[in-house]
Amino acid sequence: AILCLGDCQLHTSCGIQKCTTDFVSFTSHLNTALEDFDLEFCKALRAYSVCTYRNSKVCRGNLVYHSAVLGIGDLMTQRNCTKDGPTSSTNPEMTHDPCNYSGHTEAREHSGGEKTPPPTYLFCGLFGDPHLRTFKNHFQTCKVEGAWPLIDNNYLSVQVTNVPVGPGSSATATKKITIIFKSYQDCTDQKVYQAMTDDLPAAFVDGTTSGGDGNTRSLHIVEKVSGKYIEMHARYIGTTVYIRQLGHYLTLAIRMPQELVMAYEESQDLQLCVNGCPSSERIDQSGHLPLPVMGKLLSWGAAVHPLSGYTLETATTKCHEKMLVKDIYFYSCVFDLLTTGDANFTAAAHSALQDVEALHPSKEHWHIFPRSGGGSVGKDCKFFVSLGFLCLIFVAYL
């Protein structure tokens, strides 16, 4: 309501349109999912307020000006912004912060002064038995036992170690996560983080909780739930990482700019978040995920699993308590309950969906549904009574 760009009826001597244009420039690259959003938004609001004050005399009687002043006050109250404090620079392209990825991206200009568009962000997540959502929005279920690289580029390395969820099981889950933030200019030196089951520290392996200058907070760890949930915010590369422990296993979610995701050498092509799992490691076969029912044989192996304690009906009911939408996260929950009998996997699937909603940049892609749509069993799947498993189609974006 406070913005008026284009054909506004303004007094020629009133500079409110310039104030508004600067405010839009300061905030257009910001994203509410970023940890420093409120800080940067308040700086922009204070700069907007200062600009309107300078124009208070020449804009007297201008309705657009008075609307802007009222709107600024309302926004500052909503965001709990203090009136005193740092303001955004009136020349952001000249005084950008090299340790703020969104800032130095916004500052880049093409010849002729045309600014580059805001950066594109990508999401990757790993949870459960384990289920992988790649940067390309492909959804897979994999074995990948042992240590595997999720991400390995010029800025960041993420490796997970998976172990079988039970004796003779092809399904695995994540017991260890190692993250290396590589040194970058003056923003941070190399920092290594390591989490294991029952050991989810709120610090890097060297005991510190941040990288680089502590005042800039270009890289820091935030403990949300002691021993159960931490966040890492790497402002200098626009990257956010969530790690949780649910039951005996770990989950991971990451949001990273596309241009940095793709900054890797040919030798670094084995990245599960980028290219998915190798075909030999896939549990789902061409997008079809067989669900074990009543302890019968899984279709991809000969090992007999013990009774999980869940039937298809009771597992579906249990998962529906947490997830009302029957998307792939719901079906992953059912699969995990039938495979392990561990109700913690219900919380893992639910939390994984919450992380998507917090970090994934495109709301329309939060949910991925089976090809047949509506969350029902695909018509081209067959129910094999003799083997006791149900075939569901998972991959929506092949």
Buried (B, 14 or more C-beta within 10 A) or exposed (E): EBBBEEEBEBBEEBBBBEBBBBBEBBBEBBEEBBBBBBBBBBBBBBBBBEBBEEBEEBBEEBEBBBBBBEBBBEBBEEEEBEEEEEBBBBEBBEEBBBBBBBBBBBBEEEEEEEBEEBBEBBBBBBBBBBBBBBBBBBBBBBBBBEEBBBBBBBBBBBBBBBBBBBEEBBBBBBBBBBBBBBBBEEBBBEBEBBBBBEEBBBBBEEEBBBBBEEEBBBBBBEBEEEEEBBBBBBBBBBBBBBBBBBBBBBBBBBBBBEEBBEBBEEEBEEBBBBEBBEEEBBBBEEBBBBBBBEBBBBBBBEEEBEEBBBBBEBBBEBBBEBBEEBBBBBBBBBBBBBBBBBBBBBBBBBBBBBBBEBBBBEEEBBBBBBBBEEBEBBEEBEEBEEBBBBBBBBBBEE
